[in-house]
């Protein structure tokens, strides 16, 4: 598949690529997800986006989820799965999809697998982007973010961080409070406990492809393509 031209719409429609993207915070999942989805003409599925859409539309599922969100509780896995089930009924998933940020836990992976079996859908590959912990900490502590459009910039690209503005929307650039080293280390520990078991889960299913996350965005993307 890596040799297919991005402009060959016929081949892109024929092949229904279904993927899951794994990786710790800071490895660049969001960037690679967008590139992969664009390359293969498939839906980029973020459960956060689905959740916000359902709540915004005032759907039955959205209203149920809103109750949990407003009370500060996590939305139950069963409700998230129901939302994904409804999404998969829409036309945009007929050409395939890439799951970004879900599943996060072994229990979610098992429930998601049950849903896929119910819908008679199979996963082609699970891409796991790997970056050393020290590099992740360096990346996250060294970034500044647009307060409006959320575009991420490298602090090292600027001589002075004061009064910086986004080159897309013109809003101010700032460091996130939760991008401190202590917070990042805690997030990585949570990831190891909750998400790393997915690596073993999908590895046993013969779906896992580990990808080195060091290098430029394009270099990492090429490594992903080779494994698809």
NORHU-V127690 format. One record per residue. N is the residue number from 1. RES is the residue in three letters. PHI is phi as a letter, one per 20 degrees, with the letter a starting at -180 (none if undefined). OMEGA is omega as a letter, one per 30 degrees, with the letter a starting at -180 (999 if undefined). D_FIRST is the distance of its C-alpha to the first C-alpha in Angstrom with 2 decimals. Layout:
n=N res=RES phi=PHI omega=OMEGA d_first=D_FIRST
n=N res=RES phi=PHI omega=OMEGA d_first=D_FIRST
//
This chain:
n=1 res=UNK phi=none omega=a d_first=0.00
n=2 res=UNK phi=f omega=a d_first=3.80
n=3 res=UNK phi=e omega=a d_first=5.44
n=4 res=UNK phi=f omega=l d_first=5.63
n=5 res=UNK phi=f omega=l d_first=9.19
n=6 res=UNK phi=f omega=a d_first=10.62
n=7 res=UNK phi=e omega=a d_first=13.34
n=8 res=UNK phi=e omega=a d_first=11.73
n=9 res=UNK phi=f omega=a d_first=13.29
n=10 res=UNK phi=f omega=a d_first=13.27
n=11 res=UNK phi=f omega=l d_first=9.60
n=12 res=UNK phi=f omega=a d_first=9.53
n=13 res=UNK phi=f omega=a d_first=12.59
n=14 res=UNK phi=f omega=a d_first=11.64
n=15 res=UNK phi=e omega=a d_first=8.94
n=16 res=UNK phi=e omega=a d_first=11.11
n=17 res=UNK phi=f omega=l d_first=9.63
n=18 res=UNK phi=c omega=a d_first=12.76
n=19 res=UNK phi=c omega=l d_first=13.36
n=20 res=UNK phi=c omega=a d_first=16.55
n=21 res=UNK phi=d omega=l d_first=17.31
n=22 res=UNK phi=d omega=l d_first=20.28
n=23 res=UNK phi=q omega=a d_first=22.46
n=24 res=UNK phi=f omega=l d_first=26.11
n=25 res=UNK phi=g omega=l d_first=27.75
n=26 res=UNK phi=n omega=a d_first=27.21
n=27 res=UNK phi=e omega=l d_first=23.89
n=28 res=UNK phi=n omega=a d_first=22.20
n=29 res=UNK phi=g omega=a d_first=20.40
n=30 res=UNK phi=g omega=l d_first=21.39
n=31 res=UNK phi=f omega=a d_first=20.05
n=32 res=UNK phi=f omega=l d_first=16.60
n=33 res=UNK phi=g omega=a d_first=16.56
n=34 res=UNK phi=f omega=a d_first=17.30
n=35 res=UNK phi=f omega=a d_first=14.69
n=36 res=UNK phi=f omega=a d_first=11.83
n=37 res=UNK phi=f omega=l d_first=13.47
n=38 res=UNK phi=f omega=a d_first=13.91
n=39 res=UNK phi=f omega=a d_first=10.44
n=40 res=UNK phi=d omega=l d_first=9.11
n=41 res=UNK phi=m omega=a d_first=12.63
n=42 res=UNK phi=d omega=a d_first=13.65
n=43 res=UNK phi=f omega=l d_first=17.13
n=44 res=UNK phi=e omega=a d_first=18.19
n=45 res=UNK phi=d omega=l d_first=20.75
n=46 res=UNK phi=d omega=a d_first=23.69
n=47 res=UNK phi=f omega=l d_first=26.55
n=48 res=UNK phi=f omega=l d_first=28.95
n=49 res=UNK phi=f omega=l d_first=28.02
n=50 res=UNK phi=f omega=a d_first=28.35
n=51 res=UNK phi=f omega=a d_first=31.69
n=52 res=UNK phi=f omega=a d_first=33.02
n=53 res=UNK phi=f omega=a d_first=32.08
n=54 res=UNK phi=f omega=l d_first=33.77
n=55 res=UNK phi=f omega=a d_first=36.82
n=56 res=UNK phi=f omega=a d_first=36.98
n=57 res=UNK phi=e omega=a d_first=36.84
n=58 res=UNK phi=m omega=l d_first=39.56
n=59 res=UNK phi=f omega=l d_first=37.85
n=60 res=UNK phi=g omega=l d_first=39.41
n=61 res=UNK phi=f omega=l d_first=36.74
n=62 res=UNK phi=f omega=l d_first=37.03
n=63 res=UNK phi=f omega=l d_first=40.78
n=64 res=UNK phi=f omega=a d_first=40.51
n=65 res=UNK phi=f omega=a d_first=38.13
n=66 res=UNK phi=f omega=l d_first=40.41
n=67 res=UNK phi=f omega=l d_first=43.29
n=68 res=UNK phi=f omega=a d_first=41.53
n=69 res=UNK phi=f omega=a d_first=40.33
n=70 res=UNK phi=f omega=l d_first=43.83
n=71 res=UNK phi=e omega=l d_first=45.44
n=72 res=UNK phi=m omega=a d_first=43.22
n=73 res=UNK phi=e omega=l d_first=41.58
n=74 res=UNK phi=f omega=l d_first=37.95
n=75 res=UNK phi=f omega=a d_first=36.48
n=76 res=UNK phi=g omega=l d_first=36.34
n=77 res=UNK phi=g omega=a d_first=33.06
n=78 res=UNK phi=g omega=a d_first=34.06
n=79 res=UNK phi=f omega=l d_first=34.39
n=80 res=UNK phi=f omega=l d_first=31.02
n=81 res=UNK phi=f omega=l d_first=29.44
n=82 res=UNK phi=f omega=l d_first=31.43
n=83 res=UNK phi=f omega=l d_first=30.12
n=84 res=UNK phi=f omega=l d_first=26.47
n=85 res=UNK phi=g omega=l d_first=27.36
n=86 res=UNK phi=f omega=l d_first=28.79
n=87 res=UNK phi=f omega=a d_first=25.83
n=88 res=UNK phi=f omega=l d_first=23.46
n=89 res=UNK phi=e omega=a d_first=25.77
n=90 res=UNK phi=e omega=a d_first=25.01
n=91 res=UNK phi=f omega=a d_first=22.78
n=92 res=UNK phi=f omega=a d_first=20.58
n=93 res=UNK phi=e omega=a d_first=18.86
n=94 res=UNK phi=f omega=a d_first=17.95
n=95 res=UNK phi=e omega=l d_first=14.50
n=96 res=UNK phi=o omega=a d_first=13.88
n=97 res=UNK phi=b omega=l d_first=15.23
n=98 res=UNK phi=c omega=l d_first=15.41
n=99 res=UNK phi=e omega=a d_first=18.75
n=100 res=UNK phi=d omega=l d_first=20.39
n=101 res=UNK phi=n omega=l d_first=23.72
n=102 res=UNK phi=b omega=f d_first=23.96
n=103 res=UNK phi=f omega=l d_first=24.74
n=104 res=UNK phi=d omega=a d_first=27.05
n=105 res=UNK phi=c omega=l d_first=29.19
n=106 res=UNK phi=f omega=l d_first=29.05
n=107 res=UNK phi=f omega=l d_first=31.09
n=108 res=UNK phi=f omega=l d_first=28.73
n=109 res=UNK phi=f omega=l d_first=25.77
n=110 res=UNK phi=f omega=l d_first=27.86
n=111 res=UNK phi=f omega=l d_first=28.87
n=112 res=UNK phi=f omega=l d_first=25.38
n=113 res=UNK phi=f omega=l d_first=24.25
n=114 res=UNK phi=f omega=l d_first=27.29
n=115 res=UNK phi=f omega=a d_first=26.39
n=116 res=UNK phi=f omega=l d_first=22.88
n=117 res=UNK phi=f omega=l d_first=24.59
n=118 res=UNK phi=f omega=a d_first=27.15
n=119 res=UNK phi=e omega=a d_first=24.65
n=120 res=UNK phi=l omega=l d_first=22.64
n=121 res=UNK phi=d omega=l d_first=19.44
n=122 res=UNK phi=d omega=l d_first=17.24
n=123 res=UNK phi=e omega=l d_first=15.34
n=124 res=UNK phi=e omega=a d_first=11.86
n=125 res=UNK phi=b omega=l d_first=12.35
n=126 res=UNK phi=d omega=a d_first=15.29
n=127 res=UNK phi=e omega=a d_first=14.86
n=128 res=UNK phi=d omega=a d_first=18.29
n=129 res=UNK phi=e omega=a d_first=19.18
n=130 res=UNK phi=d omega=l d_first=22.20
n=131 res=UNK phi=c omega=l d_first=25.00
n=132 res=UNK phi=f omega=a d_first=28.55
n=133 res=UNK phi=g omega=a d_first=31.23
n=134 res=UNK phi=f omega=l d_first=33.34
n=135 res=UNK phi=f omega=l d_first=30.53
n=136 res=UNK phi=f omega=l d_first=29.88
n=137 res=UNK phi=f omega=l d_first=33.63
n=138 res=UNK phi=f omega=a d_first=33.77
n=139 res=UNK phi=f omega=a d_first=31.01
n=140 res=UNK phi=f omega=l d_first=32.50
n=141 res=UNK phi=f omega=a d_first=36.10
n=142 res=UNK phi=d omega=a d_first=35.26
n=143 res=UNK phi=d omega=l d_first=33.83
n=144 res=UNK phi=c omega=a d_first=35.65
n=145 res=UNK phi=c omega=l d_first=34.57
n=146 res=UNK phi=f omega=a d_first=35.48
n=147 res=UNK phi=f omega=a d_first=37.97
n=148 res=UNK phi=d omega=a d_first=36.69
n=149 res=UNK phi=e omega=l d_first=32.99
n=150 res=UNK phi=m omega=l d_first=32.13
n=151 res=UNK phi=f omega=a d_first=30.20
n=152 res=UNK phi=d omega=l d_first=30.31
n=153 res=UNK phi=c omega=l d_first=31.85
n=154 res=UNK phi=e omega=l d_first=32.76
n=155 res=UNK phi=f omega=a d_first=36.51
n=156 res=UNK phi=f omega=l d_first=36.50
n=157 res=UNK phi=f omega=a d_first=35.58
n=158 res=UNK phi=c omega=l d_first=39.03
n=159 res=UNK phi=f omega=a d_first=42.45
n=160 res=UNK phi=c omega=a d_first=44.16
n=161 res=UNK phi=e omega=a d_first=42.71
n=162 res=UNK phi=f omega=l d_first=45.60
n=163 res=UNK phi=l omega=l d_first=45.25
n=164 res=UNK phi=e omega=l d_first=41.55
n=165 res=UNK phi=c omega=a d_first=39.83
n=166 res=UNK phi=f omega=a d_first=36.26
n=167 res=UNK phi=f omega=l d_first=35.01
n=168 res=UNK phi=d omega=a d_first=33.34
n=169 res=UNK phi=d omega=l d_first=36.06
n=170 res=UNK phi=n omega=l d_first=39.01
n=171 res=UNK phi=f omega=a d_first=39.70
n=172 res=UNK phi=f omega=l d_first=40.91
n=173 res=UNK phi=d omega=a d_first=38.79
n=174 res=UNK phi=b omega=l d_first=39.88
n=175 res=UNK phi=e omega=l d_first=39.11
n=176 res=UNK phi=f omega=l d_first=38.42
n=177 res=UNK phi=f omega=a d_first=41.18
n=178 res=UNK phi=e omega=l d_first=38.79
n=179 res=UNK phi=e omega=l d_first=37.03
n=180 res=UNK phi=f omega=a d_first=39.82
n=181 res=UNK phi=f omega=a d_first=39.20
n=182 res=UNK phi=f omega=a d_first=41.11
n=183 res=UNK phi=f omega=a d_first=39.15
n=184 res=UNK phi=f omega=l d_first=35.80
n=185 res=UNK phi=f omega=l d_first=36.89
n=186 res=UNK phi=f omega=l d_first=37.92
n=187 res=UNK phi=f omega=l d_first=34.59
n=188 res=UNK phi=f omega=l d_first=32.81
n=189 res=UNK phi=f omega=l d_first=35.25
n=190 res=UNK phi=f omega=l d_first=34.54
n=191 res=UNK phi=g omega=a d_first=30.80
n=192 res=UNK phi=g omega=a d_first=31.44
n=193 res=UNK phi=f omega=a d_first=33.66
n=194 res=UNK phi=e omega=a d_first=31.69
n=195 res=UNK phi=d omega=a d_first=27.99
n=196 res=UNK phi=g omega=l d_first=27.54
n=197 res=UNK phi=g omega=l d_first=28.37
n=198 res=UNK phi=f omega=l d_first=25.05
n=199 res=UNK phi=f omega=l d_first=23.39
n=200 res=UNK phi=f omega=a d_first=25.40
n=201 res=UNK phi=g omega=a d_first=24.89
n=202 res=UNK phi=f omega=l d_first=21.08
n=203 res=UNK phi=f omega=l d_first=21.25
n=204 res=UNK phi=f omega=l d_first=23.44
n=205 res=UNK phi=e omega=l d_first=21.02
n=206 res=UNK phi=m omega=a d_first=18.36
n=207 res=UNK phi=d omega=a d_first=16.01
n=208 res=UNK phi=f omega=l d_first=16.86
n=209 res=UNK phi=c omega=l d_first=14.95
n=210 res=UNK phi=e omega=a d_first=17.47
n=211 res=UNK phi=c omega=l d_first=16.68
n=212 res=UNK phi=f omega=a d_first=19.51
n=213 res=UNK phi=e omega=l d_first=20.63
n=214 res=UNK phi=e omega=l d_first=22.88
n=215 res=UNK phi=o omega=l d_first=22.42
n=216 res=UNK phi=f omega=l d_first=21.60
n=217 res=UNK phi=g omega=a d_first=19.36
n=218 res=UNK phi=f omega=l d_first=16.94
n=219 res=UNK phi=f omega=l d_first=17.10
n=220 res=UNK phi=f omega=l d_first=16.36
n=221 res=UNK phi=f omega=l d_first=13.44
n=222 res=UNK phi=f omega=l d_first=11.89
n=223 res=UNK phi=f omega=l d_first=12.67
n=224 res=UNK phi=f omega=a d_first=11.01
n=225 res=UNK phi=g omega=l d_first=7.59
n=226 res=UNK phi=g omega=a d_first=8.20
n=227 res=UNK phi=e omega=l d_first=9.02
n=228 res=UNK phi=e omega=999 d_first=6.22
//
